[in-house]
Structures are given as C-alpha cells and as structure tokens.
Amino acid sequence: MAINDFGITISTVNGSGSTTANNTILQSIFKMGIPVSARNIFPSNIQGMPTWYFLRISGEGYLGRLEKNDILIEMNPAALKDNIKSIKPGGVIIINKNISLADIGGENSIYQIPVEDILKKSDVPSNLSVYLANMIYVGVLSFLIGIDLEKIEKALDQHFRGKKSAVELNYRVVMDAYKWAEENLEKLDLYQLDAGKPFEEKIMVDGNTASALGALYGGLQFAAWYPITPASSLSEAVNEYITKLRTDPETGIATCAVVQAEDELAAVGMAVGAGWSGLRSMTATSGPGLCLMAEFIGLAYFCGNPHCDLGCSARGTEYRITNPHITGRSDFFIFHQPWRQRYHHNAASRCE
C-alpha cells in the first residue's frame, strides 16, 4: 500500500475551469495534515489548449516533481497518448468514459467515469456544465484515495470566499460523483491517504501569493493590474490579504488600494503615477503584458521614478519568437542598470 507517497497528473483543457477543481484537491489534502505540492503547466493562454496539473503527495515533505506519476486523471483526449508515457507501469488512470482506451495498455488500473451522466443527475445549469465537469473527478478521486469530504467543502468555501450558492453547487457535483464511485467502482489500486496532525499556523502558498505577501509586508500602498496568465493571482492575492494585513485597527480603513485597470498600459501608468506621488506602488504582468508596459517602464527609469514591476513567467525553455505558445516561455527582460532582475525558484524566495 502506497500511503501518502505518490504523484498525480491531471490533464484538462485551458478555459474549462479546472483551476478550481485542482486547487480544491490541493487545499483539501493540505487541510488533512498531509504534505503536498503542486505545479501547473500550461503551454498557452488560448482556450481549448492542453493544461496539466501535477500533485506530489509526500509524507516526508518532498516538493520536487516526480519523473513519472502514479495516477493520471484524463479529461483531454488529445493528450492521452503522450500522457500515458508519464505514468508508472501499473499506475492508475481515471478517465472520462467518452475517451477511447485504444492507446492504453493492459497493465494499468482503469476507472472510467460517465461524466455527462453524472452532470445530468446533478441537474447543473447548462452554461456551467463545462466548468463543473471537473468537479466530477474531484469526487471520484476523493473516494479512491480517501480525501476527507469535509475538507473538500471547506476548501470550496475558502475558494469562493463564502459565496453559498457557488459552494453548494460545486459540492453537490462532488458528492454525486463520490456516491457514483462508491456504488460502481471497486478499488483496484494501492494508493491511499492517511490524515496527519493539522498544520498549525501554516498556509498553502505559491510563488505569486508569496510575492503578494512580501509586497504587503514591505509597505505596499497601491497596486494596479490587468488580468493575464500566470500573473493574475498575484494581484488577486494582494487584494485578498489587504483585509487581514493592511486595515487600520482604529479606523477600519484599508491602507493599501488595488485597482484593476482597462489594459496593461493603464496598469503600469497608474503604478508609475502613484510612485510619482509618493506611494509605494507596483504592478504585475507576464510576457506580452510586459512588452506593452515597456514605454512607461522606460519613462520611469529615466525620471528616476520608484515603483515595482513584477514579471511572472511560465518556467521552461526559452520564449521562441516564432512560436509563442510552447510550454516554456521565460520572458526576455531588457533592463538598464540599476534595474535588477531576480529569478525565483521557490515561494520563500519570492516573499523575501
């Protein structure tokens, strides 16, 4: 029996709402007192392109990705053939029943899920079915490896910030999938979770969240941003923690403001303007957004205007001008001294 020591690959398509499902799994396992780490890999921002999410569950606290994972959750038929190569021999495959099994060998334990049937039974709104389909693998995985359903509900409540209607709808789909698995699946594998002692005074954090916390503890007073993957969650985290960390206890007034601008140019312009007026300001963006911000950044440099521009990149091979939609796209940074570049390899260094 492999207890608290295995890896999971979740293969979906971009724009399908898989982030909510994947974060729910991650947070639920963490809330069970089990060390877990995750990596999100997305070759492109374009809706419909492949997306992968890797989870490593390690009772010893190891964080690095495994060369081959033990469990594959497959929701994208176009990626199945390649994903099979990344699973250990004898591993587990949890797969949408509509996907052909022709590329799968006989050495794997296979669990087929009737995603559409479960969605119909859950009676979800048709305009949300694409997004809620991913909650089905959350429920099935919970049954198979023993994720605490109470922790699932708490993770959803945290993700949707207590919005009752969203929590109830997503949790209903999870429960319907769990009950279907309980009634129809026989566990064939050896992978299992064993809850540990809850982590006291610890939070699950990624690099963007660590950067946001570092900025707030560093005295940030103003942040402007425009949504772009993978930088969006940084500004969202700043906004999330302002209530806890940057609210005056006597007046109840926030001492930091976050503004979502109409585009990247406006975002960096606001940050430069705020810095000019004496505030500690910042913006965050990625690849194409950084290109759009270049002129304002140059203006700030020549004027000696203090502000912070955080560039968030998907790690991997170089950004190739001929094909900007490949997996690795670390950006080209062109800065004059005394501008400094820092490339962070983990969440702790981002916060510092």
Order of alpha helices (4+ residues) and beta strands (2+ residues): beta-beta-alpha-beta-beta-beta-alpha-beta-beta-alpha-alpha-alpha-alpha-beta-alpha-beta-alpha-beta-alpha-beta-alpha-beta-alpha
